[in-house]
Amino acid sequence: MTGTERKRAWRQRHPERSRTAERQRAQKRRNQRDGGFVLGVGWVGTSSYQRYESSLKRSTQRHFYPRIGAGSTRLTHKEGSALARARNVARLEDAKAIALAQFPDMAKWLAECRLGK
């Protein structure tokens, strides 16, 4: 019996401990504001979820994920700064290319501004 077969058999024997069941329990916990009794699950409290959402690590994830991407909490300060800088430069280059495509005269204007005319 392979590892995959063993895992599949274990999930069939323990459906209440499967990943799907755990995901559903977590969703129910998030939906319950002050906690309460949920049929088939038992008492569902929200304190652990609130503790998790207000933690420093979760706050860091919410702040940096849109800017740097996955794994941003495991980067050093230098690595994170370098990635953020690289993404900002790429975004600026994209914006410049779009602006030049929309306004062809802008390239001439930018060249004149650089020359100090």
Secondary structure as the mmCIF struct_conf table of DSSP 4:
data_model
#
loop_
_struct_conf.conf_type_id
_struct_conf.id
_struct_conf.beg_label_comp_id
_struct_conf.beg_label_asym_id
_struct_conf.beg_label_seq_id
_struct_conf.end_label_comp_id
_struct_conf.end_label_asym_id
_struct_conf.end_label_seq_id
HELX_RH_AL_P HELX_RH_AL_P1 GLY A 3 ARG A 13
HELX_RH_3T_P HELX_RH_3T_P1 PRO A 15 ARG A 17
BEND BEND1 SER A 18 SER A 18
HELX_RH_AL_P HELX_RH_AL_P2 ARG A 19 ASN A 31
BEND BEND2 ARG A 33 ASP A 34
STRN STRN1 GLY A 36 VAL A 38
TURN_TY1_P TURN_TY1_P1 LEU A 39 VAL A 41
STRN STRN2 GLY A 42 VAL A 44
BEND BEND3 THR A 46 THR A 46
HELX_RH_AL_P HELX_RH_AL_P3 SER A 47 GLU A 53
TURN_TY1_P TURN_TY1_P2 SER A 54 SER A 54
BEND BEND4 SER A 55 SER A 55
HELX_RH_AL_P HELX_RH_AL_P4 LEU A 56 ILE A 68
TURN_TY1_P TURN_TY1_P3 ALA A 70 GLY A 71
HELX_RH_3T_P HELX_RH_3T_P2 SER A 72 ARG A 74
BEND BEND5 LEU A 75 LEU A 75
HELX_RH_AL_P HELX_RH_AL_P5 HIS A 77 GLN A 102
TURN_TY1_P TURN_TY1_P4 PRO A 104 PRO A 104
HELX_RH_AL_P HELX_RH_AL_P6 ASP A 105 LEU A 115
TURN_TY1_P TURN_TY1_P5 GLY A 116 GLY A 116
#
